């Protein structure tokens, strides 16, 4: 899907099929994409929680990596 905001793509959103205009999850992927590329304004426009999601996901990746190296050590 193109993160430029074009809404002509295929969607699996149940809310969209029922006819509800607002969905709590629609746009989060685009928002994360924009945040990872440094486009914070576009990220906030796509979904207000996208930047927060990037922070949480980054923290989780760092935590899991640290636990792995603490348990097994570096594998050379």
C-alpha positions in Angstrom: 0.0 0.0 0.0 1.2 3.5 -0.8 1.6 5.5 2.4 0.8 8.8 0.5 -2.8 8.7 1.7 -4.4 7.2 -1.4 -7.4 5.3 0.0 -8.1 3.2 -3.2 -6.2 0.1 -1.8 -7.7 -3.1 -0.7 -8.5 -3.2 3.0 -9.4 -5.9 5.6 -10.8 -3.3 8.0 -14.1 -4.6 9.5 -15.2 -1.0 10.4 -14.8 0.1 6.8 -17.0 -2.8 5.6 -19.7 -2.0 8.1 -19.8 1.7 7.1 -18.0 3.3 10.0 -15.8 6.2 8.9 -13.4 6.1 11.8 -11.3 3.1 12.8 -8.9 3.0 15.8 -6.4 1.0 13.7 -6.6 2.4 10.2 -3.5 4.5 9.4 -1.2 3.1 12.1 1.0 1.4 9.6 1.3 4.5 7.5 2.0 6.5 10.6 4.8 4.2 11.7 6.3 4.4 8.2 6.3 8.1 8.3 7.7 8.3 11.8 10.6 5.9 10.9 11.4 8.2 7.9 11.3 11.3 10.1 8.1 12.7 8.7 6.5 13.4 12.1 3.8 15.8 10.8 2.6 13.2 8.2 2.9 10.6 11.0 0.6 12.5 13.3 -1.9 13.2 10.4 -2.1 9.4 9.5 -2.6 8.3 13.2 -2.0 10.1 16.4 -0.4 7.1 18.1 2.1 6.2 15.4 5.1 7.9 17.0 4.2 6.3 20.4 4.0 2.9 18.7 7.5 3.4 17.2 8.9 4.3 20.7 7.3 1.2 22.3 8.4 -1.1 19.5 12.0 0.2 19.6 12.1 -0.2 23.4 10.9 -3.7 23.1 13.4 -4.6 20.4 16.3 -3.2 22.5 15.0 -5.0 25.6 14.7 -8.4 23.8 18.2 -8.0 22.3 19.7 -7.1 25.6 18.1 -10.1 27.3 19.3 -12.4 24.5 22.9 -11.2 24.9 22.7 -11.4 28.6 21.5 -15.0 28.5 23.5 -16.4 25.6 26.4 -14.0 25.1 27.6 -12.9 21.7 27.7 -15.8 19.2 30.9 -15.5 17.2 
